[in-house]
Amino acid sequence: MKLRISIFFLLFFLTVFNACLGSKLQKEIHIFDSATVIRSNDYVILGRGFGQDSAFYILGMIPVTREPNVELALSQVLEKYPEGKTLINIQIQRIDKPYFPLGLVTVVSVSADVVGSPKLEEAVETSKGKGKQ
């Protein structure tokens, strides 16, 4: 009888904690229009960038590394486009990945469109094209 109870509890704990291994818990999603105020329509979308920062917690409570920083993830997005000026259509997600029994990894992931000013040659060509019409 004791063997059956111990096998039952063993199977129960394996099924419960097996679901925790490597699962992702999406906690927060924030969407913003732009990082700074854009006062004109004279800009070019250079591309879509991604950045992330993470932290590790032992047993989900004791921090081993620093807190995930959203500003660091935003700067990673801009690093990929050196001519980029600001970001629009920003999506910020916080995802928790529990790894039983070790701990918890918290990831802040940012995706945004990088905006820059149009190149000088393109601006001259568009102004010449407008003058001919």
C-alpha positions in Angstrom: 0.0 0.0 0.0 2.8 2.4 0.9 4.5 1.6 -2.3 1.4 2.5 -4.4 1.0 5.8 -2.5 4.7 6.7 -3.0 4.5 5.8 -6.7 1.3 7.9 -7.0 3.0 10.9 -5.4 6.1 10.4 -7.5 4.1 10.4 -10.7 2.0 13.4 -9.5 5.1 15.5 -8.8 6.8 14.5 -12.1 3.7 15.6 -14.1 3.4 18.8 -12.2 7.0 19.8 -12.4 7.5 18.5 -15.9 5.2 21.2 -17.1 7.5 23.8 -15.5 10.7 22.7 -17.3 11.5 25.2 -20.0 8.0 26.6 -20.2 7.5 30.2 -21.1 5.2 32.5 -19.2 4.4 35.7 -21.0 3.7 38.3 -18.4 3.5 41.8 -19.8 3.1 43.2 -23.3 3.4 47.0 -23.8 3.0 48.8 -27.2 4.1 52.4 -27.7 3.8 54.6 -30.8 7.3 56.1 -30.7 10.2 56.6 -28.4 10.3 60.4 -29.1 7.9 62.9 -30.5 8.1 63.0 -34.3 6.9 66.4 -35.6 7.0 65.7 -39.4 6.3 63.0 -41.9 9.8 63.5 -43.4 11.3 60.2 -42.2 12.2 56.8 -43.6 11.7 53.4 -41.9 15.1 51.8 -42.1 14.0 48.4 -40.8 12.7 46.3 -37.9 15.1 45.7 -35.0 15.1 43.4 -32.0 16.9 43.6 -28.7 16.7 41.8 -25.4 18.1 41.7 -21.9 17.8 39.0 -19.2 18.2 38.2 -15.6 18.6 35.0 -13.6 17.1 34.3 -10.2 17.9 31.3 -8.0 14.7 29.6 -6.8 12.8 32.4 -8.5 13.6 34.9 -5.7 17.4 35.5 -5.2 18.8 37.6 -8.1 22.2 36.5 -9.5 22.4 39.1 -12.2 21.0 42.6 -12.4 17.4 43.3 -13.3 16.5 43.2 -17.1 16.8 46.7 -18.5 14.4 48.0 -21.1 16.7 50.9 -22.1 19.5 48.5 -22.8 17.3 46.4 -25.1 16.2 49.6 -26.8 19.8 50.7 -27.4 20.5 47.2 -28.9 17.8 47.9 -31.5 19.4 51.2 -32.5 22.9 49.7 -32.6 21.9 47.6 -35.6 21.1 50.7 -37.6 23.7 53.4 -37.0 21.9 56.0 -39.1 18.7 55.5 -37.1 17.4 58.5 -35.1 14.4 57.1 -33.1 12.0 54.1 -32.8 8.4 53.7 -33.7 5.9 50.9 -33.3 7.6 49.7 -30.1 6.6 46.3 -28.6 8.0 45.4 -25.2 7.5 41.9 -23.8 8.5 40.4 -20.5 8.8 36.6 -20.5 9.6 34.4 -17.5 11.2 31.0 -18.2 11.1 28.8 -15.1 13.7 26.0 -14.9 12.8 23.8 -12.0 14.5 23.4 -9.5 17.3 25.8 -10.5 15.6 29.1 -10.9 14.0 31.6 -13.1 15.2 33.5 -16.2 13.3 36.8 -16.9 13.7 38.2 -20.4 12.7 41.6 -21.6 12.4 41.6 -25.4 11.9 44.7 -27.5 11.0 44.9 -31.2 10.6 48.2 -33.0 10.8 50.0 -36.4 14.0 52.1 -36.7 13.4 55.5 -38.2 16.0 57.8 -39.8 16.1 60.9 -41.9 16.0 60.4 -45.7 19.3 60.6 -47.5 20.3 63.9 -49.0 20.3 62.6 -52.6 16.8 61.2 -52.2 15.6 64.5 -50.7 17.1 66.5 -53.7 15.6 64.1 -56.2 12.1 64.3 -54.7 12.3 68.1 -54.6 13.3 68.2 -58.3 10.5 65.8 -59.2 8.0 68.0 -57.4 9.3 71.1 -59.3 8.8 69.5 -62.7 5.1 68.7 -62.2 
